[in-house]
C-alpha cells in the first residue's frame, strides 16, 4: 500500500474530480463531469439517480474497467490506471468482487464451479475452491444447489449464486450493478440482506448502483447523481425525507 | 482455469459435438481424397516400381509413359546387350488380352511376358505356387484379387470359387493353367494381371512382327548410368530410362494429361473449405456465445496469458479429438474398402501428417479468430 493510502487506511474508495466523456458523431459527450466521492472500508454506498446520469460509468471506472479522462480515483489506496494491464488484472482478482444485473453466471459450469472461479483465479486448487464455494453457498441458502446448472435456478437464486461468487474470495470492495432490478420485491430484499450481511462479515465495502427505492434502507449512505455529478450524499432516512 | 475452460467447451454439448463432427468429417474427407489420389498415382507406376533389380528400362524413343507402349523387334534385345556397360538385357512384354473363363464369361486382363530363361520382372510375393513353375506347359500366374474375384468361377450352385493353382481358363483360345497366385500392387485399371513367359505370350497373342514392350537392363558393376543411357541411344536409337526416371515421367505424363489430379484435388480442397469452414465458424460461434463470460472472467481479473491458455486448450482439444476421430474413421473406411473392393487407396504417414497439418491449420485459424475476439472484448461490457 502506498504512503498516501496508509494515511487514509479507513478509506476504501476515493474519487476526486473524475471526468469521462464518450465520443459521438456530434463530438465528445461528457458522462462524468467531476465526481467527488469516497467510501469507508466496510461501508455500503449506493449510487442512485435517473437513467443516463453516469452511475454505471462511474462504477466501471471504480472497478478499473474503464479509463477516466481526468481526476483521481483510488481503490484501497491504489490507482489502477497507474498499473500495467497485468497488475490491474491481479488487483481486481484479489480485491474486487462483482455482482451484475444479469447475473452473468457461466451456464456450462455448475453453481459450485461458478462460485469457485474467483478462488481458482487466485490460485486455489480445484478441490479447495470447491470446498470453500460450498461453504459460501450454504451461507446464501443454496447448499443443495451446488451441482445444479445455473439455468435451473430462479432469478433470485441465480443472484444469490452471483453474490456467493462475488464474496467467496473475501474481496475488500464489491461493486454491484442493479443487483435487484430483475427480481421481485421479496427476492430483491433477500438479496440485499444477504449482500449486506456477507459484506459486513467479510469487512468488504459495497458500492451498489440501483434504481430500486425499496432497498435504500440497506445503504449506509446514498450518493445521488444527476447529469454526471454527485448532487447529494445522504443517509437513507435523509434520502427518504427528501423524496417526500 | 484450464479445467474451467474445458468445461465451458464441453458443457455446450451441441456446439462441442458440432465442432468435433466438422473437424472429424473434414479429416475423413481429406484423408479419403488424399488416399485415393495417392492410390491412383501409385497405381499408375506400380508396374515399374514392382520390378526390382533392374537399372534401365529401354523403350522406343517416342514412348512417354509406361502405358504408352510402342512395340520393338526382338532383335533390339541383342543390340542392347552389345552396348558396353550392359551386364544383361531381357525382354518384357506387357499388353491386354481377353480371358475366357470356364463358365463362358470373359474378362479383360493385362498379360505380362517374362524372359523365359531368367523370369526377371516376375512378382516378388508368391502366395501359392512358385515363379519357376511358369516354365511348365500353359503356365500362368494370377494376382490374388483376380483369383478371388475376376478370374474366379461359379460352381454348379452358383457359388463363386476362387481360382487357385490348377485352375484353367483360355487366353485367345490358348489354354492357361494357373500355377501360382501372387500378391502385387493394384494397377490403375483394376484388371487382373496375368504373368507368363515371353515366348508363351508370343504364341498366345495374335501373330505380329513386333511384340516386345520393354527391354530390362542390368549394368555391369561400376558402369556409369548416364554413359550407358547415351550409348544405348546412340547405338540403337532407343531411350533408356532408370526406373525412377521412367516412373517420374509416367507420373508427370499422367498428371499433365488427365484431370484426375484436378478432380481429386478439388474435392480435397472443397472438403477442407467446407469442413474447415464449418468447424471454424462453429468454434468462432462458440466464442461469440461465450464472449460475455470471457469478458466476465477478464473483469474478475483473468490475465490475458490465462485467456490465451484457455482458448488454446479449447482449440487444441477439439482439433486433436476431431482429427483423431476423423483419422480413425478414415482408417476404418480404408480398411473396409481395401478388403471389399479393388479400389486403390494408399494411406501413408506423410499423408497423415499433411492432413494433420491442415486440420491443425483450421484449429489455429479458428482459435486465433476466437482469441482475438476475446482479447478485444472490452471487459466493461459486463456492465452493459
Boltz contact constraints between the chains, C-beta under 6 A:
constraints:
  - contact:
      token1: [A, 56]
      token2: [B, 383]
      max_distance: 6.0
  - contact:
      token1: [A, 60]
      token2: [B, 380]
      max_distance: 6.0
  - contact:
      token1: [A, 60]
      token2: [B, 383]
      max_distance: 6.0
  - contact:
      token1: [A, 65]
      token2: [B, 299]
      max_distance: 6.0
  - contact:
      token1: [A, 65]
      token2: [B, 379]
      max_distance: 6.0
  - contact:
      token1: [A, 65]
      token2: [B, 380]
      max_distance: 6.0
  - contact:
      token1: [A, 66]
      token2: [B, 380]
      max_distance: 6.0
  - contact:
      token1: [A, 86]
      token2: [B, 303]
      max_distance: 6.0
  - contact:
      token1: [A, 89]
      token2: [B, 301]
      max_distance: 6.0
  - contact:
      token1: [A, 89]
      token2: [B, 303]
      max_distance: 6.0
  - contact:
      token1: [A, 92]
      token2: [B, 301]
      max_distance: 6.0
  - contact:
      token1: [A, 93]
      token2: [B, 301]
      max_distance: 6.0
  - contact:
      token1: [A, 98]
      token2: [B, 299]
      max_distance: 6.0
  - contact:
      token1: [A, 100]
      token2: [B, 382]
      max_distance: 6.0
  - contact:
      token1: [A, 104]
      token2: [B, 296]
      max_distance: 6.0
  - contact:
      token1: [A, 106]
      token2: [B, 293]
      max_distance: 6.0
  - contact:
      token1: [A, 108]
      token2: [B, 8]
      max_distance: 6.0
  - contact:
      token1: [A, 108]
      token2: [B, 11]
      max_distance: 6.0
  - contact:
      token1: [A, 108]
      token2: [B, 12]
      max_distance: 6.0
  - contact:
      token1: [A, 109]
      token2: [B, 7]
      max_distance: 6.0
  - contact:
      token1: [A, 118]
      token2: [B, 300]
      max_distance: 6.0
  - contact:
      token1: [A, 120]
      token2: [B, 1]
      max_distance: 6.0
  - contact:
      token1: [A, 121]
      token2: [B, 301]
      max_distance: 6.0
  - contact:
      token1: [A, 121]
      token2: [B, 302]
      max_distance: 6.0
  - contact:
      token1: [A, 177]
      token2: [B, 383]
      max_distance: 6.0
